[in-house]
Amino acid sequence: MRLIYLVFFLFGFSTSILSQSEETYLKKVSDTILSASRTLKVTDPFNAEKTTQKLFPGKIFHYPDKNTFINWICKTCKSETYLDVNEINGDQSFPYSEGVATRILENIDYSDSKGNQFKLLFFNHSIGDEDGSQVSRFTGGLLGLAKFAKNGNSWEMKSFQPAITAFGSFSQSPKPKLVQIGEDQYAFTIRHSNGGPGAPYYGYLCLIAGFDGKYQPLMTVDYYSLSNSPNSDWSSSYTIVTDNGKKFFRDFIITTSGTYRKPKNTEDDYEVEVPEEIAAMAKTKKEFDFVIEKRFSFKGKKYTLVGKPAVKFSKIKQ
């Protein structure tokens, strides 16, 4: 009988300790934390860490290697589903029922033609835990942002989107890059790349811009890059067309350059997926260099490929 009491005591004690441990690193917040109508004004100079903690008022952890994050949990929030571009472990239901770890991803400054100053504060969400672990190769980091405008000696939040889309691997989104796509119209790009251990990494370019009252993906370019392949590789760049008279949502030209070499069909050297523009050549030739040029134009609600891609081959070997 004493043994039974001891077992129940230890079980209850350990449950209590675990519960207390959870309370120490996951701060409970209300569902207003995700409201798109939230307002926030912070004084200049802008402090990204303090501002992020005002947006997500959880417990902050400072670990080595710049691993700083804020842990919080919202038990009254209604979860919504957000796309994870990896498309392997499924889309993400946010906020996570296990709690959320929020990290500053990037803090970008820019000005318009009238001298107005803005900040885009980007953050990365992953499942909350006390050690700050970010796991799962094919789980992306969920990207969110807050936009601020300078007003005298303060910064006022003009838009707030806690979550948009998940990119990257191990719950870590790549950093966004600002791009001007029209007159005083700014968007940002994300270069997503992932692959299995020892396997090729295929890269994609995603353009996220304000449209219909929110930031959302408006263009995705596949086969943007290839890395970690023993023979073939390619990379891309983009330019914005400014000579076609478009005031907003200007055209993109994507240029992809690379080398294809037929694999030796060994365990570490196998066929890679290639852009359709070079697929026919890859079936008949052992090796060649290539350049692909594509043009994307905004049509209706997103950017789409226009015209026929231009392809040039060189250094062809039979």
GUDO-918196 format. One line per 3 residues: their letters; for each residue x, z, y of N, C-alpha, C. Coordinates in nm, 2 decimals. Layout:
<sites>
A) X Z Y X Z Y X Z Y  ...
</sites>
This chain:
<sites>
MRL) 0.08 0.00 -0.12 0.00 0.00 0.00 0.09 0.00 0.13  0.19 0.08 0.12 0.28 0.09 0.24 0.34 -0.05 0.27  0.38 -0.12 0.16 0.44 -0.25 0.17 0.34 -0.35 0.23
IYL) 0.21 -0.34 0.20 0.11 -0.43 0.26 0.10 -0.40 0.41  0.10 -0.27 0.45 0.09 -0.23 0.59 0.21 -0.28 0.66  0.33 -0.27 0.60 0.45 -0.32 0.66 0.45 -0.47 0.68
VFF) 0.40 -0.55 0.59 0.39 -0.69 0.60 0.30 -0.73 0.72  0.18 -0.66 0.73 0.09 -0.69 0.84 0.15 -0.65 0.97  0.23 -0.54 0.97 0.29 -0.49 1.10 0.39 -0.59 1.14
LFG) 0.48 -0.64 1.05 0.58 -0.73 1.09 0.52 -0.86 1.13  0.41 -0.91 1.07 0.34 -1.03 1.10 0.29 -1.02 1.24  0.22 -0.91 1.27 0.16 -0.89 1.40 0.27 -0.87 1.51
FST) 0.38 -0.81 1.48 0.49 -0.79 1.57 0.55 -0.92 1.61  0.58 -1.01 1.50 0.64 -1.14 1.53 0.55 -1.23 1.61  0.42 -1.22 1.58 0.32 -1.30 1.65 0.32 -1.26 1.80
SIL) 0.32 -1.13 1.82 0.32 -1.08 1.96 0.45 -1.13 2.03  0.56 -1.12 1.96 0.69 -1.16 2.03 0.68 -1.31 2.06  0.63 -1.39 1.97 0.62 -1.54 1.99 0.53 -1.56 2.11
SQS) 0.42 -1.49 2.11 0.32 -1.51 2.22 0.39 -1.47 2.35  0.46 -1.36 2.35 0.52 -1.32 2.48 0.63 -1.42 2.52  0.70 -1.47 2.42 0.81 -1.57 2.45 0.75 -1.69 2.51
EET) 0.63 -1.74 2.46 0.57 -1.85 2.52 0.53 -1.83 2.66  0.48 -1.71 2.69 0.44 -1.67 2.82 0.55 -1.67 2.92  0.67 -1.64 2.87 0.79 -1.63 2.96 0.84 -1.77 3.01
YLK) 0.81 -1.88 2.94 0.86 -2.00 2.98 0.76 -2.11 3.01  0.63 -2.08 2.98 0.52 -2.17 3.01 0.43 -2.10 3.11  0.44 -2.14 3.24 0.35 -2.08 3.34 0.21 -2.15 3.34
KVS) 0.11 -2.07 3.33 -0.03 -2.13 3.33 -0.06 -2.17 3.47  -0.11 -2.30 3.48 -0.16 -2.35 3.61 -0.30 -2.40 3.60  -0.37 -2.42 3.71 -0.51 -2.47 3.71 -0.51 -2.62 3.71
DTI) -0.63 -2.67 3.68 -0.64 -2.82 3.67 -0.63 -2.89 3.80  -0.63 -2.82 3.91 -0.61 -2.89 4.04 -0.47 -2.95 4.05  -0.38 -2.91 3.96 -0.24 -2.96 3.97 -0.23 -3.11 3.96
LSA) -0.33 -3.17 3.89 -0.33 -3.31 3.86 -0.42 -3.39 3.96  -0.48 -3.33 4.06 -0.57 -3.40 4.15 -0.49 -3.50 4.24  -0.54 -3.62 4.24 -0.48 -3.72 4.32 -0.51 -3.70 4.47
SRT) -0.60 -3.61 4.50 -0.63 -3.58 4.64 -0.56 -3.46 4.70  -0.46 -3.41 4.62 -0.38 -3.30 4.67 -0.31 -3.33 4.80  -0.29 -3.24 4.88 -0.22 -3.25 5.01 -0.10 -3.16 5.00
LKV) 0.01 -3.21 5.07 0.13 -3.13 5.07 0.22 -3.17 5.19  0.26 -3.07 5.27 0.35 -3.10 5.38 0.47 -3.01 5.36  0.59 -3.06 5.37 0.71 -2.99 5.36 0.80 -3.01 5.48
TDP) 0.88 -2.92 5.52 0.96 -2.93 5.64 1.09 -3.01 5.61  1.14 -3.07 5.71 1.27 -3.15 5.70 1.38 -3.05 5.72  1.50 -3.05 5.65 1.53 -3.16 5.55 1.45 -3.14 5.42
FNA) 1.42 -3.25 5.36 1.35 -3.26 5.24 1.43 -3.20 5.12  1.37 -3.10 5.05 1.44 -3.05 4.93 1.36 -3.09 4.81  1.42 -3.18 4.73 1.35 -3.24 4.62 1.31 -3.14 4.51
EKT) 1.40 -3.04 4.49 1.37 -2.94 4.38 1.25 -2.85 4.42  1.26 -2.80 4.55 1.16 -2.71 4.59 1.02 -2.78 4.61  1.03 -2.91 4.65 0.90 -2.99 4.66 0.84 -3.01 4.52
TQK) 0.92 -3.04 4.42 0.87 -3.06 4.29 0.81 -2.94 4.23  0.87 -2.82 4.27 0.81 -2.70 4.22 0.68 -2.66 4.29  0.66 -2.71 4.41 0.53 -2.70 4.48 0.43 -2.78 4.41
LFP) 0.47 -2.90 4.36 0.37 -2.99 4.29 0.34 -2.94 4.15  0.44 -2.88 4.09 0.43 -2.83 3.95 0.48 -2.69 3.95  0.40 -2.59 3.99 0.45 -2.45 4.01 0.47 -2.38 3.88
GKI) 0.57 -2.42 3.80 0.60 -2.35 3.68 0.73 -2.28 3.69  0.78 -2.23 3.57 0.91 -2.16 3.57 1.02 -2.26 3.56  1.12 -2.24 3.65 1.23 -2.34 3.66 1.35 -2.29 3.58
FHY) 1.41 -2.38 3.51 1.53 -2.35 3.43 1.65 -2.43 3.48  1.76 -2.37 3.50 1.88 -2.44 3.53 1.98 -2.42 3.42  2.00 -2.53 3.35 2.10 -2.53 3.23 2.22 -2.62 3.27
PDK) 2.33 -2.61 3.20 2.45 -2.69 3.23 2.41 -2.84 3.22  2.51 -2.93 3.26 2.49 -3.07 3.26 2.37 -3.12 3.34  2.34 -3.05 3.45 2.23 -3.09 3.54 2.10 -3.09 3.46
NTF) 2.08 -3.01 3.36 1.96 -3.00 3.29 1.87 -2.90 3.36  1.80 -2.94 3.46 1.71 -2.86 3.54 1.56 -2.91 3.52  1.47 -2.82 3.48 1.33 -2.86 3.46 1.24 -2.74 3.49
INW) 1.11 -2.78 3.50 1.01 -2.68 3.53 0.91 -2.69 3.42  0.88 -2.57 3.36 0.79 -2.56 3.25 0.65 -2.51 3.29  0.55 -2.58 3.25 0.41 -2.53 3.29 0.31 -2.58 3.18
ICK) 0.20 -2.51 3.18 0.09 -2.55 3.09 -0.04 -2.54 3.16  -0.13 -2.63 3.13 -0.26 -2.63 3.19 -0.36 -2.64 3.08  -0.43 -2.53 3.05 -0.52 -2.52 2.94 -0.66 -2.57 2.98
TCK) -0.68 -2.58 3.11 -0.81 -2.63 3.15 -0.81 -2.78 3.20  -0.70 -2.84 3.19 -0.68 -2.98 3.23 -0.75 -3.07 3.13  -0.81 -3.18 3.17 -0.86 -3.28 3.08 -0.75 -3.38 3.06
SET) -0.71 -3.39 2.94 -0.60 -3.49 2.91 -0.64 -3.63 2.91  -0.55 -3.72 2.96 -0.57 -3.86 2.96 -0.46 -3.93 2.89  -0.49 -4.05 2.84 -0.39 -4.12 2.76 -0.32 -4.22 2.85
YLD) -0.18 -4.22 2.83 -0.09 -4.31 2.90 -0.01 -4.39 2.81  0.01 -4.51 2.84 0.09 -4.60 2.76 0.23 -4.56 2.74  0.28 -4.56 2.62 0.42 -4.54 2.59 0.47 -4.68 2.54
VNE) 0.56 -4.74 2.62 0.60 -4.88 2.60 0.67 -4.90 2.46  0.72 -4.79 2.40 0.78 -4.80 2.27 0.69 -4.85 2.16  0.56 -4.81 2.18 0.45 -4.86 2.09 0.48 -4.82 1.94
ING) 0.55 -4.71 1.92 0.58 -4.67 1.78 0.52 -4.54 1.74  0.54 -4.44 1.83 0.48 -4.31 1.81 0.34 -4.30 1.88  0.29 -4.41 1.93 0.16 -4.40 1.99 0.17 -4.37 2.14
DQS) 0.06 -4.38 2.21 0.05 -4.35 2.35 0.05 -4.20 2.37  0.07 -4.15 2.49 0.08 -4.01 2.52 -0.04 -3.95 2.58  -0.08 -3.83 2.53 -0.19 -3.76 2.59 -0.14 -3.65 2.68
FPY) -0.16 -3.67 2.81 -0.11 -3.58 2.92 -0.21 -3.52 3.00  -0.19 -3.39 3.03 -0.08 -3.30 3.00 -0.08 -3.26 2.85  0.04 -3.24 2.80 0.06 -3.21 2.66 0.00 -3.07 2.63
SEG) -0.06 -3.06 2.52 -0.12 -2.93 2.48 -0.01 -2.82 2.45  0.11 -2.87 2.42 0.22 -2.77 2.39 0.29 -2.72 2.52  0.24 -2.78 2.63 0.31 -2.75 2.76 0.39 -2.86 2.81
VAT) 0.43 -2.86 2.93 0.50 -2.97 3.00 0.63 -2.93 3.06  0.74 -3.01 3.04 0.86 -2.99 3.11 0.88 -3.10 3.21  0.89 -3.07 3.34 0.90 -3.17 3.44 1.03 -3.17 3.50
RIL) 1.10 -3.28 3.51 1.23 -3.30 3.57 1.23 -3.40 3.69  1.31 -3.38 3.78 1.33 -3.48 3.89 1.40 -3.60 3.83  1.35 -3.71 3.85 1.41 -3.83 3.79 1.49 -3.91 3.90
ENI) 1.43 -3.92 4.02 1.50 -3.99 4.13 1.43 -3.96 4.26  1.50 -3.97 4.37 1.45 -3.94 4.50 1.50 -4.06 4.59  1.41 -4.15 4.62 1.45 -4.27 4.69 1.40 -4.27 4.84
DYS) 1.49 -4.30 4.93 1.45 -4.32 5.07 1.44 -4.46 5.11  1.34 -4.50 5.20 1.34 -4.63 5.25 1.26 -4.63 5.38  1.28 -4.73 5.46 1.21 -4.75 5.59 1.14 -4.88 5.60
DSK) 1.03 -4.89 5.68 0.97 -5.02 5.70 1.02 -5.08 5.83  0.97 -5.20 5.86 1.02 -5.28 5.98 0.99 -5.20 6.11  0.90 -5.11 6.11 0.87 -5.04 6.23 0.95 -4.91 6.25
GNQ) 1.03 -4.88 6.15 1.12 -4.76 6.15 1.05 -4.64 6.09  0.93 -4.65 6.03 0.87 -4.54 5.96 0.95 -4.51 5.83  0.97 -4.38 5.81 1.05 -4.33 5.70 0.97 -4.28 5.58
FKL) 1.01 -4.32 5.46 0.93 -4.28 5.34 1.03 -4.22 5.23  0.97 -4.15 5.15 1.04 -4.10 5.03 0.95 -4.12 4.90  1.02 -4.17 4.80 0.95 -4.18 4.67 1.02 -4.08 4.58
LFF) 0.95 -3.97 4.54 1.00 -3.87 4.45 0.94 -3.89 4.31  1.03 -3.93 4.22 0.99 -3.96 4.09 1.02 -3.84 3.99  0.94 -3.82 3.90 0.96 -3.71 3.80 0.93 -3.76 3.66
NHS) 0.99 -3.69 3.56 0.99 -3.73 3.42 0.92 -3.61 3.35  0.82 -3.64 3.27 0.75 -3.53 3.19 0.79 -3.55 3.04  0.81 -3.44 2.98 0.83 -3.43 2.83 0.76 -3.30 2.78
IGD) 0.76 -3.28 2.65 0.69 -3.16 2.60 0.77 -3.04 2.63  0.71 -2.94 2.69 0.78 -2.82 2.73 0.83 -2.73 2.62  0.95 -2.67 2.64 1.01 -2.58 2.55 1.11 -2.50 2.62
EDG) 1.15 -2.39 2.56 1.24 -2.30 2.63 1.38 -2.35 2.64  1.43 -2.43 2.55 1.56 -2.48 2.55 1.58 -2.61 2.62  1.47 -2.68 2.66 1.49 -2.80 2.73 1.52 -2.92 2.65
SQV) 1.49 -2.91 2.52 1.52 -3.02 2.43 1.43 -3.14 2.45  1.48 -3.26 2.45 1.41 -3.38 2.46 1.44 -3.47 2.33  1.34 -3.48 2.25 1.37 -3.53 2.12 1.28 -3.66 2.09
SRF) 1.31 -3.72 1.98 1.23 -3.84 1.93 1.28 -3.97 2.00  1.36 -4.04 1.92 1.42 -4.17 1.98 1.31 -4.26 2.03  1.20 -4.27 1.97 1.10 -4.37 2.01 0.98 -4.30 2.09
TGG) 1.01 -4.19 2.16 0.92 -4.13 2.25 0.97 -4.15 2.39  0.90 -4.21 2.48 0.94 -4.23 2.62 0.92 -4.11 2.71  0.99 -4.10 2.82 0.97 -4.00 2.92 0.85 -4.05 3.01
LLG) 0.75 -3.97 3.03 0.64 -4.01 3.11 0.67 -4.00 3.26  0.66 -4.11 3.32 0.70 -4.13 3.46 0.58 -4.10 3.56  0.61 -4.02 3.66 0.51 -3.99 3.77 0.58 -4.00 3.90
LAK) 0.50 -4.00 4.01 0.56 -4.01 4.15 0.48 -3.94 4.25  0.54 -3.91 4.36 0.48 -3.86 4.49 0.54 -3.94 4.60  0.46 -3.99 4.69 0.51 -4.07 4.81 0.49 -3.98 4.93
FAK) 0.60 -3.97 5.01 0.60 -3.89 5.13 0.63 -3.98 5.25  0.57 -3.95 5.37 0.60 -4.02 5.49 0.65 -3.91 5.59  0.75 -3.95 5.67 0.81 -3.86 5.78 0.72 -3.86 5.90
NGN) 0.69 -3.73 5.94 0.60 -3.71 6.06 0.66 -3.60 6.14  0.74 -3.64 6.24 0.81 -3.54 6.32 0.92 -3.47 6.24  0.90 -3.34 6.23 1.00 -3.26 6.16 0.94 -3.22 6.02
SWE) 0.85 -3.30 5.96 0.80 -3.27 5.83 0.78 -3.40 5.75  0.75 -3.38 5.62 0.72 -3.49 5.53 0.58 -3.46 5.48  0.49 -3.56 5.49 0.36 -3.54 5.44 0.34 -3.63 5.32
MKS) 0.28 -3.58 5.21 0.25 -3.65 5.09 0.13 -3.75 5.12  0.16 -3.88 5.09 0.06 -3.98 5.11 -0.01 -4.02 4.99  0.06 -4.01 4.87 0.00 -4.04 4.75 0.07 -3.96 4.64
FQP) -0.01 -3.93 4.53 0.04 -3.85 4.42 -0.02 -3.90 4.29  0.07 -3.94 4.20 0.03 -3.99 4.07 0.11 -3.91 3.97  0.06 -3.81 3.91 0.14 -3.72 3.82 0.19 -3.80 3.70
AIT) 0.12 -3.91 3.66 0.17 -3.98 3.54 0.13 -4.13 3.55  0.22 -4.22 3.51 0.19 -4.36 3.51 0.20 -4.42 3.37  0.33 -4.43 3.33 0.36 -4.49 3.20 0.49 -4.42 3.14
AFG) 0.50 -4.42 3.01 0.62 -4.37 2.95 0.72 -4.48 2.91  0.85 -4.45 2.95 0.96 -4.55 2.93 1.08 -4.48 2.86  1.17 -4.55 2.81 1.29 -4.50 2.76 1.28 -4.44 2.62
SFS) 1.38 -4.35 2.59 1.39 -4.29 2.46 1.42 -4.14 2.47  1.40 -4.07 2.37 1.42 -3.92 2.37 1.36 -3.85 2.49  1.24 -3.90 2.52 1.15 -3.84 2.63 1.22 -3.85 2.76
QSP) 1.31 -3.95 2.78 1.38 -3.96 2.91 1.36 -4.10 2.96  1.29 -4.11 3.07 1.27 -4.24 3.14 1.39 -4.29 3.21  1.42 -4.42 3.21 1.53 -4.47 3.30 1.49 -4.45 3.44
KPK) 1.59 -4.45 3.53 1.56 -4.43 3.67 1.51 -4.56 3.73  1.41 -4.54 3.82 1.35 -4.66 3.89 1.44 -4.72 4.00  1.43 -4.85 4.02 1.50 -4.91 4.13 1.40 -4.97 4.23
LVQ) 1.42 -4.94 4.36 1.33 -4.99 4.46 1.35 -5.14 4.48  1.24 -5.21 4.51 1.25 -5.35 4.53 1.14 -5.39 4.64  1.18 -5.47 4.73 1.08 -5.52 4.83 1.02 -5.65 4.79
IGE) 0.88 -5.65 4.77 0.81 -5.77 4.72 0.72 -5.83 4.82  0.73 -5.78 4.95 0.65 -5.84 5.06 0.69 -5.78 5.19  0.62 -5.82 5.29 0.64 -5.76 5.42 0.60 -5.61 5.43
DQY) 0.70 -5.53 5.44 0.68 -5.38 5.43 0.61 -5.34 5.31  0.62 -5.42 5.20 0.56 -5.39 5.07 0.67 -5.36 4.97  0.67 -5.24 4.92 0.78 -5.20 4.83 0.72 -5.16 4.69
AFT) 0.79 -5.19 4.59 0.75 -5.16 4.45 0.88 -5.10 4.38  0.88 -5.09 4.26 1.00 -5.05 4.19 1.00 -5.10 4.04  1.12 -5.12 3.99 1.14 -5.17 3.86 1.20 -5.06 3.77
IRH) 1.16 -5.08 3.64 1.22 -4.99 3.53 1.28 -5.09 3.43  1.40 -5.06 3.39 1.46 -5.13 3.28 1.45 -5.05 3.15  1.36 -5.08 3.07 1.34 -5.01 2.94 1.42 -5.07 2.83
SNG) 1.49 -4.99 2.75 1.57 -5.05 2.64 1.57 -4.94 2.52  1.55 -4.99 2.40 1.55 -4.90 2.29 1.58 -4.97 2.16  1.61 -4.90 2.06 1.64 -4.96 1.93 1.68 -4.85 1.83
GPG) 1.68 -4.88 1.70 1.71 -4.79 1.60 1.86 -4.76 1.59  1.90 -4.65 1.52 2.04 -4.62 1.50 2.12 -4.73 1.44  2.22 -4.78 1.52 2.31 -4.89 1.47 2.24 -5.03 1.48
APY) 2.12 -5.03 1.54 2.05 -5.16 1.55 2.06 -5.21 1.69  2.02 -5.34 1.71 2.02 -5.40 1.84 1.92 -5.32 1.94  1.96 -5.32 2.06 1.87 -5.26 2.16 1.82 -5.37 2.25
YGY) 1.69 -5.39 2.24 1.62 -5.49 2.32 1.57 -5.43 2.45  1.60 -5.50 2.56 1.56 -5.45 2.69 1.45 -5.53 2.76  1.37 -5.45 2.83 1.25 -5.51 2.90 1.25 -5.47 3.05
LCL) 1.20 -5.56 3.13 1.19 -5.52 3.27 1.04 -5.50 3.31  1.01 -5.39 3.37 0.88 -5.36 3.41 0.87 -5.35 3.56  0.78 -5.41 3.63 0.76 -5.40 3.77 0.63 -5.31 3.79
IAG) 0.65 -5.20 3.87 0.53 -5.11 3.90 0.51 -5.12 4.05  0.39 -5.15 4.09 0.36 -5.16 4.24 0.22 -5.10 4.26  0.19 -5.08 4.39 0.06 -5.03 4.43 -0.04 -5.14 4.43
FDG) -0.15 -5.12 4.36 -0.26 -5.22 4.35 -0.38 -5.15 4.31  -0.49 -5.18 4.37 -0.62 -5.12 4.35 -0.62 -4.97 4.36  -0.54 -4.92 4.46 -0.54 -4.78 4.50 -0.45 -4.70 4.41
KYQ) -0.36 -4.75 4.33 -0.27 -4.68 4.25 -0.15 -4.76 4.21  -0.04 -4.69 4.17 0.07 -4.76 4.12 0.05 -4.79 3.97  0.08 -4.91 3.93 0.06 -4.95 3.80 0.15 -5.07 3.76
PLM) 0.18 -5.09 3.63 0.26 -5.20 3.59 0.19 -5.33 3.61  0.26 -5.42 3.69 0.21 -5.55 3.72 0.28 -5.67 3.66  0.40 -5.64 3.60 0.48 -5.74 3.53 0.57 -5.68 3.43
TVD) 0.57 -5.75 3.31 0.66 -5.71 3.21 0.74 -5.83 3.16  0.87 -5.82 3.16 0.95 -5.94 3.11 1.02 -5.89 2.99  0.99 -5.96 2.87 1.05 -5.92 2.75 1.19 -6.00 2.73
YYS) 1.27 -5.95 2.64 1.40 -6.01 2.61 1.48 -6.02 2.74  1.47 -5.91 2.82 1.55 -5.90 2.94 1.70 -5.88 2.91  1.72 -5.81 2.80 1.86 -5.78 2.77 1.87 -5.76 2.62
LSN) 1.99 -5.77 2.56 2.02 -5.74 2.42 2.16 -5.67 2.42  2.17 -5.56 2.36 2.30 -5.49 2.35 2.31 -5.43 2.21  2.43 -5.38 2.18 2.45 -5.31 2.05 2.43 -5.41 1.93
SPN) 2.46 -5.53 1.95 2.46 -5.64 1.85 2.60 -5.69 1.83  2.65 -5.70 1.70 2.79 -5.74 1.68 2.83 -5.88 1.73  2.73 -5.97 1.74 2.76 -6.11 1.78 2.69 -6.16 1.90
SDW) 2.56 -6.15 1.90 2.48 -6.20 2.02 2.46 -6.09 2.12  2.45 -6.14 2.25 2.41 -6.05 2.36 2.37 -6.13 2.48  2.28 -6.07 2.56 2.24 -6.13 2.68 2.20 -6.03 2.78
SSS) 2.20 -6.07 2.91 2.15 -5.98 3.02 2.08 -6.06 3.12  2.00 -6.00 3.21 1.92 -6.07 3.31 1.94 -6.01 3.45  1.89 -6.08 3.54 1.88 -6.03 3.68 1.76 -6.10 3.74
YTI) 1.72 -6.05 3.86 1.60 -6.11 3.92 1.63 -6.13 4.07  1.56 -6.22 4.13 1.56 -6.25 4.27 1.42 -6.26 4.32  1.40 -6.23 4.45 1.27 -6.24 4.51 1.26 -6.36 4.59
VTD) 1.16 -6.44 4.57 1.15 -6.57 4.65 1.09 -6.54 4.78  1.16 -6.57 4.89 1.11 -6.54 5.03 1.08 -6.67 5.10  1.09 -6.79 5.04 1.08 -6.91 5.12 0.95 -6.99 5.08
NGK) 0.85 -6.92 5.02 0.73 -6.99 4.98 0.61 -6.94 5.06  0.64 -6.87 5.17 0.53 -6.83 5.27 0.44 -6.72 5.22  0.47 -6.66 5.11 0.39 -6.55 5.07 0.42 -6.42 5.14
KFF) 0.32 -6.35 5.20 0.34 -6.23 5.27 0.35 -6.11 5.18  0.27 -6.11 5.07 0.28 -6.00 4.98 0.29 -6.06 4.83  0.33 -5.97 4.74 0.35 -6.01 4.60 0.42 -6.14 4.59
RDF) 0.54 -6.14 4.64 0.62 -6.26 4.63 0.66 -6.29 4.49  0.70 -6.42 4.46 0.74 -6.46 4.33 0.88 -6.40 4.29  0.89 -6.38 4.16 1.02 -6.34 4.10 1.08 -6.45 4.02
IIT) 1.21 -6.47 4.03 1.29 -6.56 3.94 1.38 -6.47 3.86  1.36 -6.49 3.73 1.44 -6.41 3.63 1.54 -6.50 3.56  1.66 -6.47 3.57 1.77 -6.55 3.51 1.84 -6.47 3.40
TSG) 1.84 -6.53 3.28 1.89 -6.46 3.16 2.01 -6.54 3.11  2.13 -6.48 3.10 2.25 -6.55 3.05 2.30 -6.47 2.93  2.35 -6.55 2.83 2.40 -6.48 2.71 2.47 -6.57 2.61
TYR) 2.50 -6.52 2.50 2.56 -6.59 2.39 2.49 -6.56 2.26  2.47 -6.66 2.18 2.41 -6.65 2.05 2.51 -6.69 1.94  2.53 -6.60 1.84 2.61 -6.64 1.73 2.54 -6.61 1.60
KPK) 2.53 -6.70 1.51 2.46 -6.68 1.39 2.52 -6.57 1.31  2.44 -6.48 1.25 2.50 -6.36 1.18 2.56 -6.40 1.05  2.64 -6.31 1.00 2.71 -6.33 0.87 2.63 -6.27 0.75
NTE) 2.51 -6.22 0.78 2.41 -6.17 0.68 2.48 -6.05 0.60  2.55 -5.97 0.67 2.61 -5.85 0.61 2.52 -5.74 0.65  2.55 -5.62 0.60 2.47 -5.50 0.63 2.46 -5.47 0.78
DDY) 2.58 -5.49 0.85 2.59 -5.46 0.99 2.57 -5.58 1.08  2.55 -5.69 1.02 2.54 -5.81 1.10 2.42 -5.90 1.05  2.31 -5.88 1.12 2.19 -5.95 1.07 2.12 -6.02 1.19
EVE) 2.02 -6.10 1.16 1.96 -6.19 1.26 1.89 -6.10 1.36  1.90 -6.14 1.48 1.83 -6.07 1.59 1.71 -6.16 1.64  1.61 -6.09 1.70 1.51 -6.17 1.76 1.56 -6.23 1.89
VPE) 1.52 -6.35 1.91 1.57 -6.43 2.03 1.46 -6.47 2.12  1.48 -6.50 2.24 1.37 -6.56 2.33 1.33 -6.69 2.27  1.20 -6.72 2.29 1.14 -6.84 2.23 1.21 -6.97 2.28
EIA) 1.27 -6.96 2.40 1.33 -7.08 2.46 1.45 -7.12 2.39  1.52 -7.03 2.31 1.64 -7.07 2.24 1.62 -7.06 2.09  1.50 -7.04 2.04 1.47 -7.01 1.90 1.50 -7.14 1.82
AMA) 1.46 -7.26 1.86 1.49 -7.38 1.79 1.64 -7.41 1.78  1.71 -7.39 1.88 1.86 -7.41 1.88 1.92 -7.31 1.78  1.87 -7.18 1.78 1.93 -7.08 1.70 1.92 -7.11 1.55
KTK) 1.82 -7.19 1.51 1.79 -7.23 1.37 1.89 -7.33 1.32  1.95 -7.41 1.41 2.03 -7.52 1.37 2.18 -7.51 1.41  2.21 -7.42 1.51 2.35 -7.41 1.55 2.41 -7.28 1.52
KEF) 2.54 -7.27 1.50 2.61 -7.15 1.47 2.64 -7.06 1.59  2.66 -7.13 1.70 2.70 -7.06 1.82 2.67 -7.14 1.95  2.63 -7.07 2.05 2.62 -7.14 2.18 2.59 -7.03 2.29
DFV) 2.62 -7.07 2.42 2.59 -7.00 2.53 2.46 -7.05 2.59  2.39 -6.97 2.67 2.26 -7.02 2.73 2.23 -6.95 2.86  2.15 -7.02 2.94 2.10 -6.97 3.06 1.95 -7.00 3.07
IEK) 1.87 -6.91 3.09 1.72 -6.93 3.10 1.68 -6.88 3.23  1.60 -6.97 3.30 1.54 -6.93 3.43 1.39 -6.94 3.42  1.33 -6.83 3.46 1.18 -6.83 3.46 1.13 -6.78 3.60
RFS) 1.01 -6.83 3.63 0.95 -6.79 3.75 0.81 -6.72 3.73  0.79 -6.60 3.79 0.67 -6.53 3.77 0.60 -6.52 3.91  0.47 -6.54 3.91 0.39 -6.54 4.03 0.27 -6.45 4.01
FKG) 0.23 -6.38 4.12 0.11 -6.29 4.11 -0.02 -6.37 4.11  -0.09 -6.35 4.00 -0.22 -6.42 3.98 -0.33 -6.32 3.95  -0.42 -6.29 4.04 -0.53 -6.20 4.01 -0.49 -6.06 4.02
KKY) -0.46 -6.01 3.90 -0.42 -5.86 3.89 -0.28 -5.84 3.83  -0.21 -5.94 3.81 -0.07 -5.92 3.75 0.01 -6.04 3.77  0.14 -6.03 3.75 0.24 -6.14 3.75 0.23 -6.21 3.62
TLV) 0.23 -6.35 3.63 0.24 -6.43 3.50 0.34 -6.54 3.52  0.38 -6.59 3.41 0.48 -6.70 3.40 0.42 -6.82 3.46  0.49 -6.89 3.55 0.44 -7.02 3.60 0.54 -7.13 3.57
GKP) 0.49 -7.25 3.54 0.57 -7.36 3.51 0.65 -7.34 3.37  0.73 -7.43 3.35 0.81 -7.43 3.22 0.95 -7.37 3.25  1.00 -7.28 3.17 1.13 -7.22 3.19 1.24 -7.33 3.18
AVK) 1.34 -7.31 3.27 1.45 -7.41 3.26 1.56 -7.35 3.17  1.61 -7.42 3.08 1.71 -7.38 2.98 1.83 -7.47 2.98  1.95 -7.41 2.99 2.08 -7.48 2.98 2.16 -7.42 2.87
FSK) 2.22 -7.51 2.78 2.31 -7.47 2.67 2.45 -7.52 2.70  2.55 -7.45 2.65 2.69 -7.49 2.66 2.77 -7.42 2.54  2.89 -7.47 2.52 2.98 -7.42 2.42 2.91 -7.42 2.28
IKQ) 2.84 -7.53 2.25 2.76 -7.54 2.13 2.86 -7.57 2.01  2.84 -7.49 1.90 2.92 -7.51 1.78 2.82 -7.53 1.67  2.86 -7.64 1.59 2.78 -7.67 1.47 2.78 -7.57 1.36
</sites>
